[in-house]
Amino acid sequence: MKGNERDWIWHGWHIHYSFQRVVLENKSKDIPIILLHGFGASLGHWRHNIPVLSQNHTVYAIDLLGFGASKKAYTNYGIELWSQLVYDFWNVFINKPCIIIGNSIGSLIALNTVAKYPIIAKGLVMLSLPDIAARQKLIPAKIFPLIKTIENLVASPILIRLIFLVARQPNIIRRCLKVAYINHTNVDDELVNIISLPPQDNGAARALIALTKSVSDFSLSAEELLKKINIPILLLWGKSDKLIPPTLAEELAKTNPKIELKLLDNLGHCLHDESPDLFHQLLAQWLNNSEGKYAPKSPILGKFN
């Protein structure tokens, strides 16, 4: 169940989103949640989470511009663009402090949005946080021009279209998902459809080309952004994440005393879908116990005071 799905016009583009109202008995204490998916995914990736989270929170999930059922726009993409989308969505539909939860690139978007618009949130949860700026620092200066040359060659529109035609096939996507997931139980037909159907949309290839041209706009420093946050932060990371290994997780956690880091055994890149019960349990503990600001509400999911 993904909730009630709607379309919203933002800057002339259709943005797809869903919402699930909190159950009636918990309405008076509702703190909304915004869910932000990772690269190549969509709001459907929160399929196992929305029904549980909505027991105690009104839940909103957004298909970021260029993904899911949102417009496959040919524009200058980047973390700043998506952060503006999230803030504007919050301003229109929520307009009170909420909890923002992001996976992968969605976690970096959530982080940047909270750093830029602190009024938006009272809690931040990030799953597998990418720090692209840190990656660039690790590349020796002598070989960086070579890396950029290779990246520019790979970003050729013709090559991207050819790769895209192959990579969007369901059997290829299933193989890729089995790399992202350590436990393959939830790598089912529903998940393959969630990932493979949006790339069939008109304009999807051009949107991917635009994304590759805008890759420099993804290079915000997660470390510097974390230093600006003054609300409780939960950072979750699968120890077996092959897409964004938790190499720098402990260093990132040291940048802000409000960060609670959990490194999780035998989990990969999408732990909210790979092990939803564990994700809900960890989220509940954090909501209930972090810095003494939370009160027990439910054995399933906690509640902000």
C-alpha positions as CSV (number, residue, x, y, z in Angstrom):
1,M,0.0,0.0,0.0
2,K,1.5,3.3,-1.1
3,G,-1.3,5.6,0.2
4,N,-3.5,8.0,-1.7
5,E,-1.7,9.0,-4.9
6,R,-2.0,12.5,-6.4
7,D,-0.3,14.8,-8.8
8,W,0.9,18.4,-8.1
9,I,2.1,21.0,-10.5
10,W,5.5,22.4,-9.5
11,H,7.3,24.9,-11.8
12,G,5.0,23.6,-14.7
13,W,6.0,20.0,-14.1
14,H,3.8,17.2,-12.8
15,I,5.1,15.9,-9.4
16,H,3.6,12.6,-8.2
17,Y,3.2,12.0,-4.5
18,S,1.2,9.9,-2.0
19,F,-0.1,10.5,1.4
20,Q,-1.5,8.3,4.1
21,R,-3.3,10.0,7.0
22,V,-2.5,8.9,10.6
23,V,-5.1,6.6,12.2
24,L,-7.8,8.6,13.8
25,E,-7.0,7.9,17.5
26,N,-3.5,9.4,17.0
27,K,-4.5,12.4,15.0
28,S,-4.1,14.9,17.9
29,K,-0.4,14.1,18.3
30,D,0.4,13.7,14.6
31,I,3.9,14.7,13.4
32,P,4.1,14.2,9.6
33,I,6.8,12.2,7.9
34,I,8.3,12.9,4.4
35,L,9.9,10.0,2.6
36,L,12.5,10.6,-0.1
37,H,13.6,7.7,-2.3
38,G,17.0,6.9,-3.7
39,F,18.4,7.3,-7.3
40,G,16.4,5.3,-9.8
41,A,13.6,4.4,-7.3
42,S,10.3,6.0,-6.5
43,L,7.7,6.4,-3.7
44,G,6.8,2.7,-4.3
45,H,10.0,1.7,-2.7
46,W,8.4,2.6,0.7
47,R,5.7,0.0,0.1
48,H,6.4,-1.9,3.4
49,N,6.9,1.3,5.5
50,I,4.0,3.6,4.8
51,P,1.3,1.3,6.3
52,V,3.3,1.0,9.6
53,L,4.5,4.6,9.8
54,S,0.9,5.9,9.2
55,Q,-0.2,4.2,12.5
56,N,1.3,7.2,14.3
57,H,2.1,9.7,11.6
58,T,0.6,11.2,8.5
59,V,3.1,10.0,5.8
60,Y,3.9,11.8,2.5
61,A,6.1,10.2,-0.1
62,I,7.3,12.1,-3.2
63,D,8.5,10.9,-6.6
64,L,11.4,13.3,-7.2
65,L,11.5,15.2,-10.5
66,G,12.9,12.8,-13.1
67,F,11.8,9.6,-11.3
68,G,8.8,7.5,-10.7
69,A,5.6,8.9,-12.1
70,S,6.9,12.5,-11.9
71,K,7.8,14.4,-15.0
72,K,10.9,13.2,-16.8
73,A,12.1,16.7,-17.4
74,Y,15.1,17.8,-19.4
75,T,16.5,20.3,-17.0
76,N,19.5,21.1,-14.8
77,Y,19.2,18.5,-12.0
78,G,20.9,18.6,-8.7
79,I,20.6,18.4,-4.9
80,E,19.6,22.0,-4.7
81,L,16.7,21.6,-7.3
82,W,15.3,18.6,-5.4
83,S,15.7,20.3,-2.1
84,Q,13.7,23.2,-3.4
85,L,11.0,20.8,-4.5
86,V,10.9,19.2,-1.1
87,Y,10.7,22.5,0.7
88,D,7.9,23.8,-1.6
89,F,6.0,20.6,-1.2
90,W,6.3,20.9,2.6
91,N,5.2,24.6,2.4
92,V,2.1,23.7,0.4
93,F,0.9,20.5,2.0
94,I,2.4,20.3,5.5
95,N,3.7,23.6,6.9
96,K,4.7,22.4,10.3
97,P,7.9,20.7,11.5
98,C,8.1,17.1,10.4
99,I,10.4,14.1,10.3
100,I,12.3,13.6,7.0
101,I,13.5,10.2,6.1
102,G,15.7,9.6,3.0
103,N,17.5,6.6,1.4
104,S,20.7,7.0,-0.6
105,I,20.6,10.2,-2.7
106,G,17.3,10.9,-0.9
107,S,19.2,11.1,2.4
108,L,21.6,13.8,0.9
109,I,18.6,15.7,-0.4
110,A,16.9,15.5,3.0
111,L,20.1,16.6,4.7
112,N,20.6,19.6,2.4
113,T,16.9,20.6,2.7
114,V,17.1,20.6,6.5
115,A,20.4,22.5,6.5
116,K,18.9,25.1,4.1
117,Y,15.4,25.3,5.6
118,P,15.7,24.4,9.3
119,I,12.1,25.3,9.9
120,I,11.0,22.2,8.0
121,A,12.0,19.4,10.4
122,K,12.4,18.3,14.0
123,G,14.0,15.0,13.1
124,L,16.2,13.7,10.3
125,V,16.7,10.0,9.4
126,M,19.2,9.0,6.7
127,L,19.9,5.5,5.2
128,S,23.2,5.1,3.4
129,L,24.3,8.7,3.1
130,P,26.4,9.5,0.1
131,D,29.3,12.0,0.4
132,I,30.3,12.7,-3.2
133,A,32.6,15.6,-2.2
134,A,34.5,13.2,0.1
135,R,35.0,10.8,-2.8
136,Q,36.5,13.6,-4.9
137,K,38.9,14.4,-2.0
138,L,40.2,10.8,-2.0
139,I,41.1,10.9,-5.7
140,P,44.8,11.8,-6.2
141,A,45.1,15.2,-8.0
142,K,47.3,13.7,-10.7
143,I,44.7,11.3,-11.9
144,F,41.6,13.4,-11.4
145,P,41.7,14.9,-15.0
146,L,41.8,11.3,-16.3
147,I,38.8,10.3,-14.2
148,K,36.9,13.4,-15.5
149,T,37.8,12.5,-19.1
150,I,36.5,9.0,-18.6
151,E,33.3,10.3,-17.0
152,N,32.7,12.7,-19.8
153,L,33.1,9.9,-22.4
154,V,30.7,7.7,-20.5
155,A,28.3,10.7,-20.4
156,S,28.0,10.7,-24.2
157,P,24.2,11.0,-25.0
158,I,24.5,8.2,-27.6
159,L,26.2,5.9,-25.2
160,I,23.8,6.7,-22.4
161,R,20.8,5.9,-24.7
162,L,22.4,2.5,-25.6
163,I,23.1,1.7,-22.0
164,F,19.7,2.8,-20.9
165,L,17.9,0.6,-23.4
166,V,19.7,-2.4,-21.9
167,A,19.7,-1.4,-18.3
168,R,16.0,-0.8,-18.0
169,Q,15.1,-4.4,-18.9
170,P,13.4,-6.2,-15.9
171,N,15.9,-9.1,-15.9
172,I,18.9,-6.6,-15.7
173,I,17.2,-4.6,-13.0
174,R,16.5,-7.8,-11.0
175,R,20.2,-8.7,-11.1
176,C,21.2,-5.2,-10.0
177,L,18.8,-5.3,-7.1
178,K,20.4,-8.5,-5.9
179,V,23.6,-6.6,-5.6
180,A,21.9,-3.8,-3.6
181,Y,20.1,-6.3,-1.4
182,I,22.0,-8.9,0.7
183,N,18.8,-10.8,1.6
184,H,16.9,-11.4,-1.7
185,T,13.5,-12.2,-0.1
186,N,12.0,-8.9,-1.0
187,V,13.5,-8.7,-4.5
188,D,10.2,-9.7,-5.9
189,D,8.2,-8.9,-9.0
190,E,6.6,-5.9,-7.3
191,L,10.0,-4.4,-6.6
192,V,11.2,-5.1,-10.1
193,N,8.1,-3.3,-11.5
194,I,8.6,-0.3,-9.2
195,I,12.2,0.2,-10.6
196,S,11.7,-0.9,-14.2
197,L,8.4,0.8,-15.2
198,P,9.3,4.5,-14.9
199,P,12.3,4.2,-17.3
200,Q,9.7,3.2,-20.0
201,D,8.1,6.6,-19.8
202,N,8.4,9.2,-22.6
203,G,11.4,11.4,-22.0
204,A,13.1,9.0,-19.5
205,A,16.3,8.7,-21.6
206,R,16.6,12.5,-22.1
207,A,16.1,13.0,-18.4
208,L,18.9,10.5,-17.7
209,I,21.1,12.4,-20.1
210,A,20.3,15.7,-18.3
211,L,21.1,14.0,-15.0
212,T,24.5,12.9,-16.2
213,K,25.3,16.5,-17.4
214,S,24.3,17.8,-14.0
215,V,26.4,15.4,-11.9
216,S,28.6,18.2,-10.6
217,D,25.6,19.7,-8.8
218,F,25.4,16.5,-6.7
219,S,28.8,17.2,-5.0
220,L,27.7,18.9,-1.8
221,S,29.7,18.0,1.3
222,A,27.7,15.8,3.6
223,E,30.3,16.5,6.3
224,E,29.8,20.2,6.1
225,L,26.0,20.0,5.9
226,L,25.9,17.8,9.0
227,K,27.7,20.5,11.0
228,K,24.8,22.8,10.4
229,I,22.0,20.6,11.8
230,N,20.7,21.2,15.3
231,I,18.0,18.5,15.5
232,P,18.2,14.8,16.3
233,I,19.7,12.7,13.5
234,L,19.5,8.9,13.0
235,L,22.1,7.5,10.5
236,L,21.5,3.9,9.4
237,W,23.9,1.9,7.2
238,G,24.1,-1.7,6.1
239,K,27.5,-3.0,6.8
240,S,27.3,-5.0,3.5
241,D,26.2,-2.0,1.4
242,K,28.0,-2.5,-1.9
243,L,26.7,0.7,-3.5
244,I,27.7,3.1,-0.8
245,P,30.0,1.2,1.6
246,P,30.0,2.6,5.2
247,T,33.7,3.5,4.9
248,L,33.2,7.0,6.2
249,A,30.2,6.4,8.4
250,E,31.9,6.7,11.7
251,E,33.8,9.8,10.6
252,L,30.5,11.5,9.5
253,A,28.9,10.6,12.8
254,K,31.7,12.5,14.6
255,T,30.8,15.7,12.9
256,N,27.7,16.3,15.0
257,P,26.9,15.2,18.6
258,K,23.2,14.8,17.7
259,I,23.9,11.9,15.3
260,E,23.0,8.4,16.4
261,L,24.8,5.9,14.1
262,K,23.7,2.3,13.6
263,L,25.8,0.0,11.5
264,L,23.8,-3.1,10.7
265,D,25.0,-6.6,10.0
266,N,24.0,-8.5,6.9
267,L,22.1,-5.6,5.3
268,G,22.7,-3.7,2.0
269,H,21.8,-0.4,0.4
270,C,18.0,-0.4,0.9
271,L,17.6,-1.6,4.5
272,H,14.1,-0.1,4.8
273,D,12.8,-2.5,2.2
274,E,15.2,-5.3,2.8
275,S,14.4,-5.6,6.5
276,P,11.4,-3.3,7.2
277,D,10.7,-4.8,10.6
278,L,14.2,-4.0,11.8
279,F,14.0,-0.5,10.3
280,H,10.7,0.2,12.1
281,Q,12.1,-1.1,15.4
282,L,15.2,1.1,15.1
283,L,13.2,4.1,14.1
284,A,10.8,3.5,17.1
285,Q,13.7,3.3,19.6
286,W,15.2,6.5,18.2
287,L,12.0,8.4,18.3
288,N,11.3,7.2,21.8
289,N,14.7,7.6,23.4
290,S,17.0,10.0,21.6
291,E,18.2,12.7,24.0
292,G,15.2,12.2,26.2
293,K,13.0,14.2,23.9
294,Y,10.7,11.3,22.9
295,A,8.0,9.5,24.9
296,P,6.9,5.9,24.3
297,K,3.9,5.6,22.2
298,S,3.7,2.2,20.6
299,P,5.8,-1.0,20.4
300,I,5.7,-0.5,16.6
301,L,6.6,3.1,16.2
302,G,7.2,6.0,18.5
303,K,6.0,9.6,18.6
304,F,7.6,13.0,19.0
305,N,6.4,15.0,22.0
